[in-house]
Amino acid sequence: MPRHNPRPAGIPRPLTRQPRCGHRPPVSLRPGQPISDQPRFRALSLGAGVQSSTLLALSAEGILPRVDYAIFADTGWEPKAVYAHLDRLEEEIATPAGIPVLRVSAGNIRHDALNPDHRFASMPLHILNRDGRPGMTRRQCTGEYKVKPIKQKVRELLGHPYPARIPKGVFVEQWVGISTDEFHRAKDADVKYMRNRHPLLDMSWSRADCVRYLASRGLADTPKSSCLGCPFHGNAQWRHIRDTSPSEWADVVEFDAAIRQGNARANASGSRLLGEAFLHRSRVPLSQAPIDHVTAAERAALRIAADAADVLENGVEDGCSPWACRGDADALTRDGFGLAT
């Protein structure tokens, strides 16, 4: 792929520029070198959204060090635009640079939620309890459908698949796409064999910087990465699905109706939901949800503050990442299938 034009005005430069070179093989240790000094390889957690797409392109261009792998965790229910963008990233960015894109999956989150024979890691559904109180189900989907398959692949690449013990000091460097406007999401990995790094924070790049850079690479249409039916969508995202993809809108409306009584496995086992579940935060059926506009009078009637109204329109500000799932950490949760607490 030919190199893009010089960096457009307004896009900040990284702190350091790495020389362009061929694909870097996994790190090998020199005799006498402490085993913990170097990662065995670098892996990018690729969600195919703005920030992780930026990291892949910067690495492929040689502005950042070359990653050895880009790992995409597929929930089985990503928007068509995300799959199309991922294919383009692989074909036009990763493959010419010698970066393998590895697609891993723990199943299809939509199918699993409706399958009474499958253990389901719950989505953060909006709950209306019988007494009228709002709540949310526990958020387990990111760990089950994003983090777990990535960890399994990393262990496999290290040569120590689960449940084998990983020797002390053996680790990989994992890149996570978090920009300066969401720095609060940056966190360390919860296992010793993975060490998170946040190159966009090192470079002081914001999401807007990433968008400008991607536009300079012809990737201005990079989508927001999240499941098609993510309950953290705002009205703008629901409208986009409805107005641009009728088939996907029909899909999420059907799913919303199907999960009204909670997940199928819990219902089949007798642990019925004490209330009703919804995809939209208004806690009405998605087909009837007020996704077009909330008037000032409606906001006053609902006692919606300005910041809450912004979330209602635009969704939770942060994108969905395996290592920094978006959502309100203080949101009401519900243990098992009891009342929200």
Salt bridges, closest charged atoms under 4 A:
GLU61 OE2 - ARG3 NE 3.81
GLU61 OE2 - HIS4 ND1 3.24
GLU61 OE1 - ARG217 NH1 3.66
ASP68 OD2 - ARG24 NH2 2.82
GLU78 OE2 - LYS146 NZ 3.42
ASP87 OD1 - ARG103 NH2 2.76
GLU90 OE1 - ARG103 NH2 2.83
GLU92 OE1 - ARG88 NE 3.00
ASP112 OD2 - HIS118 NE2 3.57
ASP131 OD2 - ARG133 NE 2.74
GLU144 OE2 - ARG119 NH2 2.94
GLU144 OE2 - LYS148 NZ 3.78
GLU156 OE2 - LYS153 NZ 3.00
GLU173 OE2 - ARG42 NE 3.16
GLU173 OE2 - ARG197 NH1 3.52
GLU182 OE1 - ARG185 NH1 2.92
ASP190 OD1 - LYS151 NZ 2.81
ASP202 OD2 - ARG197 NE 3.36
ASP209 OD1 - ARG212 NH2 2.44
ASP221 OD1 - ARG88 NH1 3.73
ASP243 OD1 - ARG242 NE 2.82
ASP251 OD1 - ARG110 NE 2.58
GLU254 OE1 - ARG110 NH2 3.87
ASP256 OD2 - ARG260 NH2 2.93
ASP292 OD1 - ARG242 NH2 2.74
GLU313 OE2 - ARG239 NH2 2.43
ASP318 OD2 - HIS184 NE2 3.16
ASP318 OD2 - ARG185 NE 3.72
ASP335 OD1 - ARG138 NH1 3.79
